[in-house]
Amino acid sequence: GEYGSVIFIAGNLPNVSEIAPLLIVIRLSEFRYADATAIAVVMLVASFLIIFVVNRLQRWAQTRVPAH
């Protein structure tokens, strides 16, 4: 699925093109569950923050446009 193609495109070059989903899988394969969970939680919080900011910007933009 999507995961395989993303890993293929990213390349996984250390300190160059490492991506968070691959880091999670690597940590899980090393049985470092706390590290994998921490990465996943950071990704989740970042996603929610981005959605929140975009939502606020859209609401702000709607108030700036005069009604016709």
KEKE-3310 file (N, C-alpha, C; in steps of 0.2 Angstrom, whole numbers, plus 5000, padded with zeros to 4 digits):
npx = (5004:5002:5012:5023:5027:5030:5041:5050:5052:5057:5070:5078:5090:5102:5101:5098:5087:5077:5062:5048:5038:5045:5055:5048:5044:5057:5061:5051:5055:5067:5062:5060:5049:5044:5051:5046:5032:5033:5038:5026:5017:5021:5020:5006:5001:5007:5000:4986:4988:4992:4980:4971:4976:4975:4961:4958:4964:4956:4943:4946:4950:4937:4930:4936:4932:4921:4903:4892)
npy = (4994:5011:5014:5006:5012:5025:5022:5017:5029:5038:5033:5032:5037:5039:5053:5061:5057:5051:5045:5048:5037:5026:5026:5023:5009:5004:5006:4998:4985:4984:4981:4993:4999:5010:5021:5020:5023:5036:5043:5041:5048:5061:5063:5062:5073:5084:5083:5085:5098:5105:5103:5111:5124:5126:5126:5137:5147:5147:5150:5163:5169:5169:5178:5190:5192:5201:5200:5195)
npz = (5000:5003:5012:5008:4996:5000:5008:4999:4990:4999:5003:5014:5019:5031:5042:5031:5023:5031:5037:5048:5049:5045:5055:5066:5063:5063:5076:5082:5077:5084:5096:5104:5111:5118:5112:5099:5102:5107:5095:5087:5094:5094:5080:5080:5088:5081:5069:5073:5078:5066:5059:5067:5066:5053:5052:5060:5053:5041:5046:5050:5038:5032:5039:5035:5022:5013:5014:5000)
capx = (5000:5005:5018:5029:5029:5033:5048:5054:5053:5061:5077:5080:5097:5103:5102:5096:5080:5074:5055:5045:5035:5051:5059:5043:5045:5064:5061:5047:5059:5072:5059:5060:5042:5043:5053:5041:5026:5035:5038:5020:5013:5023:5016:4999:5000:5008:4994:4981:4990:4991:4972:4968:4979:4972:4954:4957:4965:4950:4938:4949:4949:4930:4928:4939:4929:4914:4897:4889)
capy = (5000:5018:5014:5003:5017:5030:5020:5017:5035:5042:5031:5030:5038:5042:5060:5064:5056:5047:5048:5046:5030:5021:5026:5019:5002:5002:5005:4992:4979:4983:4981:4999:5001:5017:5026:5020:5026:5043:5046:5041:5053:5067:5064:5063:5080:5088:5082:5089:5106:5108:5104:5116:5130:5127:5127:5144:5152:5147:5154:5170:5172:5170:5184:5195:5192:5204:5196:5198)
capz = (5000:5003:5016:5004:4991:5004:5010:4993:4988:5004:5002:5021:5020:5038:5043:5025:5021:5036:5038:5054:5049:5045:5061:5070:5061:5065:5083:5084:5076:5089:5103:5108:5110:5121:5107:5094:5104:5107:5088:5085:5098:5091:5074:5081:5090:5076:5064:5076:5078:5059:5057:5071:5064:5046:5053:5062:5047:5037:5049:5050:5031:5030:5042:5031:5015:5014:5011:4994)
cpx = (5004:5011:5024:5031:5032:5040:5052:5056:5058:5068:5080:5088:5098:5105:5101:5089:5076:5067:5052:5042:5040:5054:5054:5044:5052:5064:5057:5051:5065:5069:5059:5053:5040:5045:5048:5035:5027:5035:5030:5015:5015:5020:5009:4997:5001:5002:4988:4982:4989:4984:4969:4970:4975:4964:4953:4959:4959:4944:4940:4948:4942:4927:4931:4936:4922:4909:4895:4882)
cpy = (5006:5018:5011:5008:5023:5029:5020:5024:5039:5040:5029:5031:5042:5049:5064:5063:5051:5050:5045:5039:5025:5021:5022:5012:5000:5001:4999:4985:4978:4982:4987:5002:5008:5022:5026:5024:5034:5046:5046:5047:5060:5069:5066:5070:5085:5088:5086:5097:5109:5108:5110:5123:5131:5129:5135:5149:5152:5151:5162:5173:5173:5176:5190:5197:5195:5200:5199:5199)
cpz = (5000:5007:5012:4999:4994:5006:5004:4990:4993:5004:5009:5021:5027:5038:5036:5023:5025:5037:5045:5054:5049:5052:5066:5069:5064:5072:5086:5083:5081:5096:5107:5107:5113:5116:5101:5095:5104:5100:5086:5088:5096:5085:5075:5083:5085:5071:5067:5077:5071:5057:5061:5068:5057:5047:5056:5057:5042:5040:5049:5043:5029:5033:5039:5025:5016:5011:5005:4995)
residu = (GLY:GLU:TYR:GLY:SER:VAL:ILE:PHE:ILE:ALA:GLY:ASN:LEU:PRO:ASN:VAL:SER:GLU:ILE:ALA:PRO:LEU:LEU:ILE:VAL:ILE:ARG:LEU:SER:GLU:PHE:ARG:TYR:ALA:ASP:ALA:THR:ALA:ILE:ALA:VAL:VAL:MET:LEU:VAL:ALA:SER:PHE:LEU:ILE:ILE:PHE:VAL:VAL:ASN:ARG:LEU:GLN:ARG:TRP:ALA:GLN:THR:ARG:VAL:PRO:ALA:HIS)
# end
